[in-house]
Amino acid sequence: MNTTSCVVVVGYNGNRVDDIRKLRDLCKTLYSARLILVVDGIRPGDDQVADHVCSASLAPESVVDSLEWVAGCLSADRWKLIGVLPFSDRGVLLGAALATHFGLPGITPAEARAGLDKQIFRQLEARSISAPQDYRPVFSARVESLGELRQRVVELGGKAFIKPACEGASRGCRVIHHPCECEEAWLALKPYRAGGIVIEELIQNAREYSWDFVAGSTWVTEKTTTDGAYRAEIQQVVPAPLTADVQARLAAAGQHMSALVSLENGAYHNEVFLRSDGLTSAVETNMRPGGMHIWDLARLAFVDFDPWEHWVRWAVEGQPAAHQPVARGYCGIRLLRAPAGGLLRAAPDIELLARELGIELVEAVYSRRIGDSVSAVVKDNMSFIGHIVLFNEHYAQLSDDLLRLAEAVESRIEINCLAVPARAAG
């Protein structure tokens, strides 16, 4: 019986379609294998970037049934599974189950739960006795009701950070500055309550980074988040400009976070706070590639380094490369905000603007089309209208160029503000 080798990618965010295409090309080039995409709902265009698409529930309670379903589909169509790539938070659990079932590189479903459920990770963190000297655990608890939320916020001094237990891309994450904000926050979290809501101490005046890992190779990414009630990532720079001491502290924190969960996982995007006193604390662990094109930034920032290829090779061969990337400069991405809410009427030519400003552009993409509805309120990473990517050998120049170009673009975006209906007389 003839079989065809395949690699399964489990789950993905719809806006990462180009990443699936990259993985498909690598599977074909490296192993003459096809890429099968397993998603919980097939979207238009999925079949254009994958060789085959399979729909299966990614819900934790469905993992046994979904494993049986996917295994059955592979057998029926004579696929020979040679690697599993869990590509989204929701895909980590089923990806672990598939890897375990087929004896492929990966982690167990029990280990994967800590990457999906933020509260499980906090429990592991609280019990650990092997944390680095400069690392501080974060208080965290689940809340089941508005009353419990208010009580916890008061216990935390009137300020807190609240987020869904099982979501990514900053969805639902927000700061509570005063107990009077609890009702609004609880209402906004209604779509996520079934998966659990986590409240944590609010860490203020801290810088945020991520310790990014793929198949034994690591680097630290600088992250910039928005201010206000919501916290969404607006800018990333690879590699983060750090002294050797701070680099070591952040790396130790990231490694500790991964060790709490599993040392067998192929990819980590562990988000870390650097507190104002120099101590580190975990924001959260993510057992899959970082978003916002971080791996693409790394490919441009480091000499002869392709995280995507390292990940595919790890999934098939199981051997970490342990290649420490060497930087040739800094690569950064900044997301673009709408200046007002309404319908997008016009947007400038970013390439032309960059040339006028004397900035060398790597990439510019609008994720919203003319006529689309946009909002000036950034609630999560999906709320932006596009992005720019730049490279520079000098960090200070890169930072300045990112901000200058983003401000130039945003100031020229035109919005048709939707009129508020007049109140009826009488």
C-alpha positions in Angstrom: 0.0 0.0 0.0 1.5 3.3 -1.1 1.5 6.1 1.5 2.3 9.8 1.4 4.3 11.5 4.1 2.7 14.4 5.8 3.2 16.9 8.6 0.1 18.1 10.5 -0.3 21.7 11.6 -2.8 22.0 14.4 -4.8 25.2 14.7 -3.9 28.7 13.5 -5.1 32.2 13.7 -6.7 33.3 10.5 -4.4 36.2 9.9 -1.3 33.9 9.9 -2.2 32.4 6.6 1.3 33.3 5.1 3.0 31.3 7.9 1.1 28.2 6.9 2.3 28.7 3.3 5.9 28.9 4.5 5.5 25.7 6.5 4.0 23.9 3.6 6.9 24.9 1.3 9.4 23.7 4.0 7.7 20.3 4.4 7.9 19.8 0.7 11.5 21.0 0.3 12.9 19.2 3.3 11.0 15.9 3.4 8.8 15.7 0.2 5.9 15.8 2.7 2.5 17.3 2.4 1.1 19.7 4.9 -2.3 18.9 6.5 -4.0 21.7 8.4 -6.3 20.7 11.3 -8.6 23.5 12.3 -11.9 23.8 14.3 -13.6 25.6 11.4 -12.4 25.7 7.8 -12.0 29.3 6.5 -12.0 30.5 2.8 -8.5 30.2 1.5 -7.3 27.5 3.9 -7.1 25.0 1.0 -4.9 27.4 -0.9 -2.1 27.4 1.7 -2.3 23.7 2.8 -2.3 20.5 0.8 -5.3 19.2 2.8 -7.6 20.7 5.4 -9.3 18.7 8.2 -11.9 20.1 10.5 -11.9 18.8 14.1 -12.9 20.4 17.5 -9.9 21.9 19.4 -11.9 22.1 22.6 -10.2 20.4 25.6 -13.2 18.2 26.3 -13.1 16.9 22.7 -9.4 16.0 22.5 -10.1 12.2 22.6 -12.8 12.3 20.0 -10.7 14.6 17.8 -7.6 12.5 18.1 -9.7 9.4 16.9 -11.2 11.4 14.1 -7.9 12.8 12.7 -6.1 9.5 13.1 -9.0 7.8 11.2 -8.7 10.4 8.4 -5.0 9.9 8.1 -5.4 6.1 7.9 -8.3 6.3 5.4 -6.4 8.5 3.0 -3.1 6.6 3.4 -1.2 9.4 5.0 2.0 8.6 6.9 2.4 11.2 9.7 6.0 12.2 10.2 5.6 15.4 12.3 3.2 17.5 14.3 3.3 21.3 14.7 0.9 22.8 17.3 0.5 26.3 15.9 -2.1 28.0 18.1 -2.8 28.0 21.8 -6.0 26.0 21.2 -4.1 23.6 19.0 -1.5 22.7 21.6 -3.6 20.1 23.3 -4.7 18.1 20.3 -1.2 18.5 18.8 0.3 16.9 21.9 -2.2 14.1 21.8 -1.4 13.4 18.1 2.4 13.5 18.8 2.0 11.1 21.7 -0.3 8.7 19.9 2.0 8.4 16.9 5.3 8.4 18.9 6.5 11.7 17.4 8.5 14.5 18.9 6.3 16.6 21.2 4.8 16.8 24.7 2.1 14.9 26.5 -1.5 16.2 26.7 -1.0 16.6 30.5 1.9 18.9 29.9 0.1 20.8 27.1 -2.7 21.9 29.5 -0.3 24.3 31.2 0.3 26.0 27.8 -3.5 26.3 27.2 -4.7 27.3 30.7 -2.9 30.2 32.3 -4.1 29.2 35.8 -2.5 25.8 35.6 0.8 27.5 34.7 0.4 29.8 37.7 -0.2 26.8 40.0 3.0 25.1 38.7 4.9 28.4 39.3 3.6 28.8 42.8 4.7 25.2 43.8 8.2 25.5 42.2 11.3 25.5 44.4 13.8 26.0 41.6 13.1 29.5 40.4 16.1 31.8 39.6 17.1 34.1 42.4 15.9 37.2 40.5 12.5 35.7 39.6 9.3 36.5 41.5 6.0 34.5 41.1 2.8 36.5 40.4 -0.3 36.2 42.5 -3.1 34.7 40.4 -6.5 33.3 41.0 -9.6 32.3 39.1 -12.8 34.4 39.6 -16.2 32.9 39.0 -18.5 36.0 39.6 -18.6 39.8 39.7 -18.7 39.7 43.5 -15.6 37.6 43.7 -13.9 39.8 41.2 -14.6 42.9 43.4 -13.4 41.1 46.5 -10.1 40.1 44.8 -9.5 43.6 43.4 -10.0 45.1 46.9 -7.6 42.5 48.4 -5.0 43.5 45.8 -5.2 47.2 46.8 -7.8 48.3 44.3 -5.8 47.5 41.1 -5.5 44.3 39.2 -5.0 42.7 35.8 -7.7 40.5 34.4 -7.7 38.1 31.4 -9.3 35.0 30.0 -7.6 31.8 31.1 -7.5 30.2 27.7 -7.1 32.9 25.0 -4.2 34.5 23.1 -3.5 37.6 21.1 -4.2 39.8 24.1 -8.0 39.1 23.7 -9.9 40.2 26.8 -6.8 41.4 28.7 -7.4 44.6 30.6 -6.3 46.7 33.6 -8.5 47.5 36.5 -7.5 50.7 38.1 -10.3 50.9 40.7 -12.9 48.6 42.1 -15.6 50.7 40.4 -14.4 49.4 37.0 -15.1 45.7 37.9 -18.7 45.6 36.6 -17.6 47.0 33.2 -14.7 44.6 33.0 -16.8 41.6 34.0 -19.3 42.4 31.3 -16.6 42.8 28.7 -15.3 39.3 29.6 -18.6 37.6 29.0 -17.5 35.9 25.8 -14.6 34.2 27.6 -16.1 33.2 30.9 -16.8 29.6 29.9 -13.0 29.1 29.6 -12.3 30.7 32.9 -11.3 34.2 34.0 -8.0 34.9 35.8 -7.2 37.9 38.0 -3.6 38.8 38.8 -1.7 41.4 40.7 -1.0 44.5 38.5 2.7 44.8 37.8 3.4 48.5 37.1 6.4 50.4 35.7 7.8 47.2 34.2 9.2 46.5 30.7 7.9 43.5 28.8 9.9 41.1 26.8 9.5 37.6 25.4 12.0 34.7 25.6 11.5 33.0 22.2 12.6 29.4 21.7 12.6 27.1 18.7 14.2 23.7 18.8 17.0 24.7 21.1 17.7 28.2 19.8 16.7 31.2 21.8 16.6 35.0 21.7 14.8 37.8 23.6 12.3 40.1 21.9 11.5 43.6 23.1 7.7 44.2 23.4 5.8 47.5 23.6 2.1 47.5 24.7 -0.6 50.1 24.5 -1.7 52.2 27.4 -5.2 52.5 28.7 -7.8 50.0 29.9 -6.7 47.3 27.4 -3.2 45.9 26.9 -2.4 45.0 23.3 1.1 44.6 21.8 1.9 47.4 19.3 5.6 46.9 18.6 8.2 44.2 18.7 12.0 44.4 18.1 14.3 41.5 17.6 16.7 41.1 19.3 16.0 43.2 22.4 18.8 45.7 23.1 20.0 44.5 26.5 23.1 44.5 28.7 24.6 41.0 29.3 23.3 41.0 32.9 19.7 41.8 31.9 19.8 39.4 29.0 20.9 36.6 31.4 18.1 37.4 33.9 15.4 37.4 31.2 16.8 34.2 29.6 16.8 32.5 33.0 13.2 33.5 33.6 12.1 32.2 30.2 14.0 28.9 30.7 12.4 28.5 34.1 9.0 29.0 32.6 9.5 26.4 30.0 11.0 24.0 32.6 7.8 24.3 34.7 5.8 22.9 31.7 8.1 20.7 29.6 11.6 20.7 28.2 10.4 18.5 25.3 8.4 21.2 23.5 9.6 22.5 20.2 8.5 26.2 20.4 8.0 28.6 23.2 6.9 32.3 23.3 7.3 33.0 27.0 6.4 36.6 27.9 8.4 38.1 30.8 8.2 41.3 32.9 11.4 43.1 33.8 10.3 44.9 37.0 11.5 48.4 37.9 13.6 46.8 40.7 15.4 44.5 38.2 13.5 41.4 39.2 11.7 39.3 36.6 8.2 37.8 36.5 6.2 35.7 34.1 3.4 37.3 32.1 2.5 33.9 30.6 3.8 31.0 28.7 2.8 30.1 25.1 3.8 26.8 23.7 3.8 27.8 20.0 5.5 30.4 17.8 5.1 34.0 18.8 2.7 36.2 16.9 3.3 39.5 15.2 5.8 38.0 12.7 8.4 37.6 15.5 10.0 34.6 13.7 10.2 36.6 10.5 11.9 39.4 12.4 14.4 36.9 13.7 15.1 35.6 10.3 16.0 39.1 9.1 17.8 40.2 12.3 20.1 37.1 12.7 22.8 35.7 10.4 21.8 32.6 8.5 18.9 31.7 10.8 15.4 30.4 9.9 13.2 29.6 12.9 10.6 28.0 10.6 13.0 25.5 9.2 14.4 24.7 12.7 10.8 24.0 13.9 9.9 21.7 11.0 13.2 19.7 11.4 12.6 19.4 15.1 9.0 18.1 14.6 10.2 15.4 12.2 13.7 14.5 13.5 13.3 15.4 17.2 16.8 16.8 17.6 17.2 20.3 18.9 19.7 22.4 16.9 21.0 24.4 19.8 22.1 27.1 17.4 22.5 30.4 19.2 21.6 33.2 16.7 24.1 35.9 15.9 22.6 39.3 15.3 23.5 41.4 12.2 21.2 44.3 13.3 17.7 45.0 14.7 14.4 44.2 13.0 11.1 45.7 14.3 7.4 45.6 13.6 4.9 48.3 14.6 1.2 48.0 14.2 -0.9 50.8 12.8 -3.9 52.4 14.6 -7.0 54.1 13.2 -7.1 57.7 14.3 -10.9 57.5 14.9 -13.8 55.1 14.7 -15.9 54.7 11.6 -15.4 53.5 8.1 -12.0 53.5 6.5 -12.2 56.1 3.7 -8.5 56.5 2.5 -5.1 55.3 3.5 -1.7 56.6 2.3 0.9 54.7 0.1 3.3 53.6 2.8 6.1 52.9 0.4 5.9 56.4 -0.9 5.8 57.9 2.6 8.9 55.8 3.6 10.9 57.1 0.7 9.9 60.7 1.4 11.1 60.2 5.0 14.3 58.5 3.9 13.3 55.2 5.6 14.1 51.9 4.0 11.0 49.8 4.2 11.1 46.0 4.6 7.3 45.4 4.6 4.1 47.3 4.8 0.6 45.7 5.0 -2.9 47.0 5.5 -5.2 44.5 7.1 -8.3 46.6 6.6 -9.7 47.6 3.2 -11.4 50.8 2.2 -14.9 50.7 3.5 -14.1 48.4 6.4 -15.3 49.4 9.9 -12.4 50.5 12.2 -12.1 51.6 15.8 -9.7 53.9 17.6 -10.0 51.7 20.7 -7.4 48.9 20.5 -8.8 46.0 22.5 -6.5 43.3 21.3 -3.9 42.5 18.6 -6.7 42.1 16.0 -7.8 45.8 16.4 -5.0 47.3 14.4 -5.4 48.2 10.7 -2.0 47.2 9.4 1.8 47.0 10.1 5.2 48.1 9.0 8.5 46.2 9.3 11.9 47.9 9.3 15.5 46.8 9.7 18.5 48.8 10.9 21.9 48.0 12.2 21.3 50.6 15.0 18.6 50.2 17.6 18.0 53.9 18.3 17.6 54.6 14.6 15.2 51.7 14.1 13.1 52.9 17.0 12.9 56.4 15.7 12.1 55.3 12.2 9.3 53.0 13.4 7.6 55.8 15.3 8.1 58.4 12.6 6.7 56.3 9.8 3.8 55.0 11.9 2.8 58.5 12.9 3.1 59.7 9.3 0.8 56.9 8.1 -1.7 57.3 10.9 -2.0 61.1 10.5 -2.9 60.6 6.8 -5.6 57.9 7.3 -9.1 59.2 6.6 -12.1 57.9 8.4 -15.8 58.5 7.7 -17.1 58.9 11.3 -20.5 57.3 11.7 -23.0 59.9 12.8 -24.9 59.2 16.1 -28.6 58.9 15.3 -30.6 62.0 16.5 -33.0 61.4 19.3 -36.6 61.3 18.3 -38.7 64.3 19.3 -41.6 64.0 21.6 
